[in-house]
Amino acid sequence: MFFVTVTFDPKRFTQDEAWASIKSTGSRERHHLYGEINRLDANLPRIFGPHGKLLCKEAQSSGYPAPHMILVLDEPVQVRMINGKRGVKWAPVDESILRRIGKSPESRALCERDYSTGIDANPNWKNGFIDFEGVVSESRFRGRRNVISYPFKYLTKCLTRDDAFSASNIDCIDDVEGPKLRTALYTHYCNKCFRNRIGLSPEEEGGRAGRER
């Protein structure tokens, strides 16, 4: 499996534009970029082969989206252990894969010199940064028992009673102290506002939108 995270460059997108771009369908009310996650996912089989996908549309404390995907591959990919910013992580080894996901030494050097040019040069994600982290058996993932529990914290922490109580007397998200609760609130509200619901077809989503107006 791979744990994939994508971000959006604030110089290229407003918060609204970034959230709208990860929707599967466009809007009749306004024209905007959409389907960016679907386009990324459509390119990945050419690199990793057939796979399953779990998608979690999480927010950052800044309010911008930073979606996570867990890719379950049909065929294993060799990875090696490296020391990253979050501690030990596992990165692909194959040079061809690294080039095709924009993580070759040349791509990394380009991002360090000029991150905007580095984003433009990425063959699969030109909206911000992208990261691929291998998932290894018998290994904890970012302090958690397994990788599946990691994205689910974003589905639960913004709905817990403790968080609701903490936010009950707050008028604006900008008034929230600490990134954890702010991230949870942005995740919950932005997915609600942009109708990023799980399991709805475009027809069902459009019908529900009409009923909610």
Short mmCIF file of the C-alpha atoms (twelve columns), coordinates in Angstrom:
data_MODEL
# 
_entry.id   MODEL 
# 
loop_
_atom_site.group_PDB 
_atom_site.id 
_atom_site.type_symbol 
_atom_site.label_atom_id 
_atom_site.label_alt_id 
_atom_site.label_comp_id 
_atom_site.label_asym_id 
_atom_site.label_seq_id 
_atom_site.Cartn_x 
_atom_site.Cartn_y 
_atom_site.Cartn_z 
_atom_site.pdbx_PDB_model_num 
ATOM 1   C CA . MET A 1   0.000   0.000  0.000   1 
ATOM 2   C CA . PHE A 2   0.923   3.641  -0.423  1 
ATOM 3   C CA . PHE A 3   -0.268  6.602  1.617   1 
ATOM 4   C CA . VAL A 4   -0.576  9.590  -0.730  1 
ATOM 5   C CA . THR A 5   -1.026  13.212 0.344   1 
ATOM 6   C CA . VAL A 6   -1.623  16.153 -1.990  1 
ATOM 7   C CA . THR A 7   -1.674  19.878 -1.187  1 
ATOM 8   C CA . PHE A 8   -2.658  23.081 -2.978  1 
ATOM 9   C CA . ASP A 9   -0.386  26.059 -3.554  1 
ATOM 10  C CA . PRO A 10  -2.057  29.177 -2.031  1 
ATOM 11  C CA . LYS A 11  -0.479  31.264 -4.797  1 
ATOM 12  C CA . ARG A 12  -2.440  29.276 -7.382  1 
ATOM 13  C CA . PHE A 13  -5.733  28.682 -5.582  1 
ATOM 14  C CA . THR A 14  -8.018  30.408 -3.131  1 
ATOM 15  C CA . GLN A 15  -9.443  28.142 -0.425  1 
ATOM 16  C CA . ASP A 16  -12.771 27.929 -2.277  1 
ATOM 17  C CA . GLU A 17  -11.075 27.088 -5.582  1 
ATOM 18  C CA . ALA A 18  -8.993  24.373 -3.949  1 
ATOM 19  C CA . TRP A 19  -11.997 22.693 -2.298  1 
ATOM 20  C CA . ALA A 20  -14.053 22.962 -5.487  1 
ATOM 21  C CA . SER A 21  -11.289 21.331 -7.519  1 
ATOM 22  C CA . ILE A 22  -11.453 18.070 -5.541  1 
ATOM 23  C CA . LYS A 23  -15.169 17.628 -6.198  1 
ATOM 24  C CA . SER A 24  -16.039 14.928 -8.711  1 
ATOM 25  C CA . THR A 25  -18.561 17.121 -10.515 1 
ATOM 26  C CA . GLY A 26  -18.806 20.766 -11.504 1 
ATOM 27  C CA . SER A 27  -21.393 23.315 -10.454 1 
ATOM 28  C CA . ARG A 28  -24.183 24.797 -12.557 1 
ATOM 29  C CA . GLU A 29  -23.960 28.034 -10.597 1 
ATOM 30  C CA . ARG A 30  -20.327 28.772 -11.405 1 
ATOM 31  C CA . HIS A 31  -17.454 27.518 -13.493 1 
ATOM 32  C CA . HIS A 32  -14.495 26.088 -11.622 1 
ATOM 33  C CA . LEU A 33  -11.806 23.450 -11.882 1 
ATOM 34  C CA . TYR A 34  -13.038 20.070 -10.623 1 
ATOM 35  C CA . GLY A 35  -12.158 16.377 -10.708 1 
ATOM 36  C CA . GLU A 36  -8.461  16.851 -9.881  1 
ATOM 37  C CA . ILE A 37  -8.313  13.825 -7.547  1 
ATOM 38  C CA . ASN A 38  -10.045 11.691 -10.167 1 
ATOM 39  C CA . ARG A 39  -7.518  12.779 -12.810 1 
ATOM 40  C CA . LEU A 40  -4.639  11.920 -10.493 1 
ATOM 41  C CA . ASP A 41  -6.142  8.524  -9.693  1 
ATOM 42  C CA . ALA A 42  -6.649  7.799  -13.404 1 
ATOM 43  C CA . ASN A 43  -2.913  8.261  -14.026 1 
ATOM 44  C CA . LEU A 44  -1.696  6.085  -11.153 1 
ATOM 45  C CA . PRO A 45  -2.429  2.660  -12.743 1 
ATOM 46  C CA . ARG A 46  0.126   3.517  -15.447 1 
ATOM 47  C CA . ILE A 47  2.731   3.804  -12.695 1 
ATOM 48  C CA . PHE A 48  1.689   1.235  -10.074 1 
ATOM 49  C CA . GLY A 49  -0.757  -0.989 -11.941 1 
ATOM 50  C CA . PRO A 50  -4.319  -1.771 -10.812 1 
ATOM 51  C CA . HIS A 51  -5.217  -0.611 -7.295  1 
ATOM 52  C CA . GLY A 52  -8.007  0.089  -4.862  1 
ATOM 53  C CA . LYS A 53  -8.398  3.489  -3.220  1 
ATOM 54  C CA . LEU A 54  -9.589  4.982  0.058   1 
ATOM 55  C CA . LEU A 55  -9.930  8.779  -0.102  1 
ATOM 56  C CA . CYS A 56  -10.198 11.152 2.857   1 
ATOM 57  C CA . LYS A 57  -10.778 14.854 2.097   1 
ATOM 58  C CA . GLU A 58  -9.049  16.418 5.085   1 
ATOM 59  C CA . ALA A 59  -8.342  20.091 5.725   1 
ATOM 60  C CA . GLN A 60  -5.194  21.768 6.972   1 
ATOM 61  C CA . SER A 61  -5.313  24.222 9.859   1 
ATOM 62  C CA . SER A 62  -5.004  26.967 7.206   1 
ATOM 63  C CA . GLY A 63  -8.362  25.927 5.742   1 
ATOM 64  C CA . TYR A 64  -6.909  24.526 2.522   1 
ATOM 65  C CA . PRO A 65  -7.617  20.880 1.657   1 
ATOM 66  C CA . ALA A 66  -4.900  18.240 1.922   1 
ATOM 67  C CA . PRO A 67  -6.610  15.036 0.743   1 
ATOM 68  C CA . HIS A 68  -5.186  11.649 1.693   1 
ATOM 69  C CA . MET A 69  -5.425  8.503  -0.416  1 
ATOM 70  C CA . ILE A 70  -4.556  4.967  0.574   1 
ATOM 71  C CA . LEU A 71  -3.662  2.963  -2.521  1 
ATOM 72  C CA . VAL A 72  -3.995  -0.821 -2.240  1 
ATOM 73  C CA . LEU A 73  -1.856  -2.236 -5.048  1 
ATOM 74  C CA . ASP A 74  -2.335  -5.541 -6.831  1 
ATOM 75  C CA . GLU A 75  1.448   -5.973 -7.080  1 
ATOM 76  C CA . PRO A 76  4.018   -4.951 -4.422  1 
ATOM 77  C CA . VAL A 77  6.477   -2.105 -4.981  1 
ATOM 78  C CA . GLN A 78  9.917   -2.110 -3.381  1 
ATOM 79  C CA . VAL A 79  10.520  0.653  -0.826  1 
ATOM 80  C CA . ARG A 80  13.418  1.673  1.395   1 
ATOM 81  C CA . MET A 81  13.521  3.235  4.844   1 
ATOM 82  C CA . ILE A 82  14.544  6.888  5.105   1 
ATOM 83  C CA . ASN A 83  14.486  9.479  7.870   1 
ATOM 84  C CA . GLY A 84  11.839  12.083 7.036   1 
ATOM 85  C CA . LYS A 85  10.450  15.138 8.806   1 
ATOM 86  C CA . ARG A 86  7.949   12.939 10.654  1 
ATOM 87  C CA . GLY A 87  10.543  10.317 11.512  1 
ATOM 88  C CA . VAL A 88  11.100  7.021  9.707   1 
ATOM 89  C CA . LYS A 89  9.199   6.601  6.427   1 
ATOM 90  C CA . TRP A 90  9.329   4.279  3.433   1 
ATOM 91  C CA . ALA A 91  9.937   5.626  -0.083  1 
ATOM 92  C CA . PRO A 92  9.884   3.914  -3.507  1 
ATOM 93  C CA . VAL A 93  13.225  2.649  -4.796  1 
ATOM 94  C CA . ASP A 94  12.602  2.218  -8.529  1 
ATOM 95  C CA . GLU A 95  14.078  5.186  -10.437 1 
ATOM 96  C CA . SER A 96  11.389  4.990  -13.114 1 
ATOM 97  C CA . ILE A 97  8.644   5.281  -10.487 1 
ATOM 98  C CA . LEU A 98  10.422  8.163  -8.772  1 
ATOM 99  C CA . ARG A 99  10.620  10.089 -12.053 1 
ATOM 100 C CA . ARG A 100 6.974   9.456  -12.866 1 
ATOM 101 C CA . ILE A 101 5.718   10.655 -9.481  1 
ATOM 102 C CA . GLY A 102 8.021   13.685 -9.458  1 
ATOM 103 C CA . LYS A 103 10.245  12.424 -6.638  1 
ATOM 104 C CA . SER A 104 13.538  11.794 -8.431  1 
ATOM 105 C CA . PRO A 105 16.669  13.533 -7.077  1 
ATOM 106 C CA . GLU A 106 16.447  15.987 -9.981  1 
ATOM 107 C CA . SER A 107 12.808  16.800 -9.195  1 
ATOM 108 C CA . ARG A 108 13.559  17.336 -5.513  1 
ATOM 109 C CA . ALA A 109 16.494  19.612 -6.324  1 
ATOM 110 C CA . LEU A 110 14.290  21.639 -8.665  1 
ATOM 111 C CA . CYS A 111 11.640  22.073 -5.946  1 
ATOM 112 C CA . GLU A 112 14.286  23.257 -3.500  1 
ATOM 113 C CA . ARG A 113 15.569  25.868 -5.982  1 
ATOM 114 C CA . ASP A 114 12.144  27.045 -7.145  1 
ATOM 115 C CA . TYR A 115 9.118   25.255 -5.706  1 
ATOM 116 C CA . SER A 116 6.716   26.769 -8.266  1 
ATOM 117 C CA . THR A 117 8.748   25.462 -11.192 1 
ATOM 118 C CA . GLY A 118 9.042   22.124 -9.413  1 
ATOM 119 C CA . ILE A 119 5.250   21.902 -9.104  1 
ATOM 120 C CA . ASP A 120 4.836   22.694 -12.813 1 
ATOM 121 C CA . ALA A 121 7.328   19.948 -13.682 1 
ATOM 122 C CA . ASN A 122 5.466   17.233 -11.747 1 
ATOM 123 C CA . PRO A 123 3.917   14.881 -14.322 1 
ATOM 124 C CA . ASN A 124 0.841   14.012 -12.236 1 
ATOM 125 C CA . TRP A 125 0.008   16.811 -9.777  1 
ATOM 126 C CA . LYS A 126 0.493   20.442 -10.804 1 
ATOM 127 C CA . ASN A 127 -1.614  22.030 -8.062  1 
ATOM 128 C CA . GLY A 128 0.832   21.842 -5.149  1 
ATOM 129 C CA . PHE A 129 2.981   19.200 -3.512  1 
ATOM 130 C CA . ILE A 130 2.426   15.445 -3.538  1 
ATOM 131 C CA . ASP A 131 3.925   12.751 -1.313  1 
ATOM 132 C CA . PHE A 132 3.987   8.949  -1.604  1 
ATOM 133 C CA . GLU A 133 4.707   7.021  1.579   1 
ATOM 134 C CA . GLY A 134 5.007   3.243  1.525   1 
ATOM 135 C CA . VAL A 135 3.122   1.126  4.066   1 
ATOM 136 C CA . VAL A 136 5.093   -1.812 5.452   1 
ATOM 137 C CA . SER A 137 3.743   -4.855 7.290   1 
ATOM 138 C CA . GLU A 138 4.461   -5.082 11.017  1 
ATOM 139 C CA . SER A 139 5.297   -1.358 11.115  1 
ATOM 140 C CA . ARG A 140 3.431   1.400  12.945  1 
ATOM 141 C CA . PHE A 141 2.292   4.357  10.833  1 
ATOM 142 C CA . ARG A 142 2.928   7.842  12.247  1 
ATOM 143 C CA . GLY A 143 2.539   6.539  15.768  1 
ATOM 144 C CA . ARG A 144 -0.623  4.583  15.043  1 
ATOM 145 C CA . ARG A 145 -1.193  0.863  14.993  1 
ATOM 146 C CA . ASN A 146 -1.815  0.760  11.232  1 
ATOM 147 C CA . VAL A 147 -2.279  3.039  8.240   1 
ATOM 148 C CA . ILE A 148 -6.050  2.547  8.007   1 
ATOM 149 C CA . SER A 149 -6.606  4.162  11.396  1 
ATOM 150 C CA . TYR A 150 -4.731  7.315  10.344  1 
ATOM 151 C CA . PRO A 151 -7.184  8.870  7.841   1 
ATOM 152 C CA . PHE A 152 -10.169 7.761  9.937   1 
ATOM 153 C CA . LYS A 153 -9.099  10.124 12.700  1 
ATOM 154 C CA . TYR A 154 -10.254 12.931 10.396  1 
ATOM 155 C CA . LEU A 155 -13.679 11.336 10.063  1 
ATOM 156 C CA . THR A 156 -14.124 11.034 13.804  1 
ATOM 157 C CA . LYS A 157 -12.285 13.831 15.557  1 
ATOM 158 C CA . CYS A 158 -14.414 16.588 14.001  1 
ATOM 159 C CA . LEU A 159 -17.577 14.866 15.225  1 
ATOM 160 C CA . THR A 160 -16.670 14.010 18.809  1 
ATOM 161 C CA . ARG A 161 -18.615 15.438 21.721  1 
ATOM 162 C CA . ASP A 162 -15.461 16.951 23.244  1 
ATOM 163 C CA . ASP A 163 -14.667 18.890 20.081  1 
ATOM 164 C CA . ALA A 164 -18.253 20.066 19.726  1 
ATOM 165 C CA . PHE A 165 -18.184 21.322 23.314  1 
ATOM 166 C CA . SER A 166 -14.842 23.109 22.747  1 
ATOM 167 C CA . ALA A 167 -16.239 24.923 19.695  1 
ATOM 168 C CA . SER A 168 -19.683 25.721 21.131  1 
ATOM 169 C CA . ASN A 169 -18.817 29.275 22.221  1 
ATOM 170 C CA . ILE A 170 -16.641 30.214 19.250  1 
ATOM 171 C CA . ASP A 171 -17.996 32.623 16.629  1 
ATOM 172 C CA . CYS A 172 -15.289 32.136 13.999  1 
ATOM 173 C CA . ILE A 173 -12.788 29.371 13.189  1 
ATOM 174 C CA . ASP A 174 -10.039 31.992 13.152  1 
ATOM 175 C CA . ASP A 175 -10.651 32.443 16.888  1 
ATOM 176 C CA . VAL A 176 -9.809  28.791 17.618  1 
ATOM 177 C CA . GLU A 177 -6.547  28.287 19.466  1 
ATOM 178 C CA . GLY A 178 -4.465  25.327 18.363  1 
ATOM 179 C CA . PRO A 179 -4.270  23.644 14.945  1 
ATOM 180 C CA . LYS A 180 -5.972  20.366 15.921  1 
ATOM 181 C CA . LEU A 181 -9.455  21.744 16.551  1 
ATOM 182 C CA . ARG A 182 -9.124  24.269 13.714  1 
ATOM 183 C CA . THR A 183 -8.236  21.447 11.298  1 
ATOM 184 C CA . ALA A 184 -11.183 19.394 12.515  1 
ATOM 185 C CA . LEU A 185 -13.631 22.269 12.059  1 
ATOM 186 C CA . TYR A 186 -12.345 23.143 8.585   1 
ATOM 187 C CA . THR A 187 -12.542 19.473 7.573   1 
ATOM 188 C CA . HIS A 188 -16.142 19.227 8.748   1 
ATOM 189 C CA . TYR A 189 -17.438 22.563 7.466   1 
ATOM 190 C CA . CYS A 190 -15.675 22.596 4.090   1 
ATOM 191 C CA . ASN A 191 -16.839 19.095 3.227   1 
ATOM 192 C CA . LYS A 192 -20.369 20.144 4.193   1 
ATOM 193 C CA . CYS A 193 -20.251 23.405 2.233   1 
ATOM 194 C CA . PHE A 194 -18.889 21.746 -0.905  1 
ATOM 195 C CA . ARG A 195 -21.113 18.658 -0.528  1 
ATOM 196 C CA . ASN A 196 -18.185 16.255 -0.567  1 
ATOM 197 C CA . ARG A 197 -20.276 13.309 0.479   1 
ATOM 198 C CA . ILE A 198 -19.242 9.680  0.239   1 
ATOM 199 C CA . GLY A 199 -21.120 7.286  -2.016  1 
ATOM 200 C CA . LEU A 200 -23.301 9.756  -3.961  1 
ATOM 201 C CA . SER A 201 -23.538 9.599  -7.724  1 
ATOM 202 C CA . PRO A 202 -23.569 12.927 -9.614  1 
ATOM 203 C CA . GLU A 203 -27.344 12.518 -10.085 1 
ATOM 204 C CA . GLU A 204 -27.948 11.886 -6.371  1 
ATOM 205 C CA . GLU A 205 -25.685 14.775 -5.396  1 
ATOM 206 C CA . GLY A 206 -27.518 17.133 -7.749  1 
ATOM 207 C CA . GLY A 207 -30.914 16.005 -6.453  1 
ATOM 208 C CA . ARG A 208 -29.932 16.509 -2.832  1 
ATOM 209 C CA . ALA A 209 -28.448 19.921 -3.630  1 
ATOM 210 C CA . GLY A 210 -31.800 20.940 -5.106  1 
ATOM 211 C CA . ARG A 211 -33.683 19.807 -2.005  1 
ATOM 212 C CA . GLU A 212 -31.310 21.703 0.308   1 
ATOM 213 C CA . ARG A 213 -31.646 25.065 -1.434  1 
# 
